[in-house]
């Protein structure tokens, strides 16, 4: 109503998922998929991007890796991930390493 989401990127995420079963005293983890909630700041509203298998264990459609997520978040904040470097042991290192592509399907 006041336009706060025009300039504010909201990101909510947690640990990867938990399975209903386990091989010991605790529950196992879904390590091949994760869910992130993003809103405002240039994110396309009202969409779900990507999909997992029927168990929610593995990403199977429109897979986004962590480097792609970081590149997209930085882009939405007005930062070119390929130019954001930190000098480390004589080399310019990037948050996205040598990878990272924009996830254009979520950008408004």
Helices and strands as residue ranges (DSSP letters): H 4-7, E 9-13, E 17-18, E 29-30, E 36-40, E 51-52, E 59-61, H 66-76, E 85-88, E 91-94, G 104-106
